[in-house]
């Protein structure tokens, strides 16, 4: 069964220095943390902050190509996790045809935010990998409490994450060898 989720916040896992997108179910309190790359975190943060650029960025380009080909992003589905890697599908409708495209959740979320498409996760992902928030407790407050107790995760506003990503050096990503 699919559960609709929304982007609750972006954070940074201090243990791995990796951005984390926190998805929260719309009609519940469970959250699903997904570790993502800095580029995708930046794309999500910029969209959440409603930043506009004079030229299209990668996810904007994808939306323009999709639209130009007569397609419409209907929804994004976080489908599964295997070996700590999450998988997602873009569900695109074009005329009478439904096309499912394998994609990384981070890219899928960035595109969904740009197109205002709904985001879903399989229920078993929320059951296995989520953090249950007790009644009356705000998700953001819970994450801050988790940081204090476990020392693993820090949540940032889109502006704070943008500034963090802006300060990263290419060396921070490791050496690329084709």
Secondary structure, DSSP 8 states (H G I E B T S, - for coil): -EEEEEEEEEEEETTTTEEEEEEEETTSS-EEEEE--HHHHHHHHHHHTT---SS--HHHHHHHHHHHTTEEEEEEEEEEEETTEEEEEEEEEETTEEEEEEE-HHHHHHHHHHHT-EEEEEHHHHHHHEE---TT--HHHHHHHHHHHHS-EEEE-HHHHHHHHHH--GGGG-----
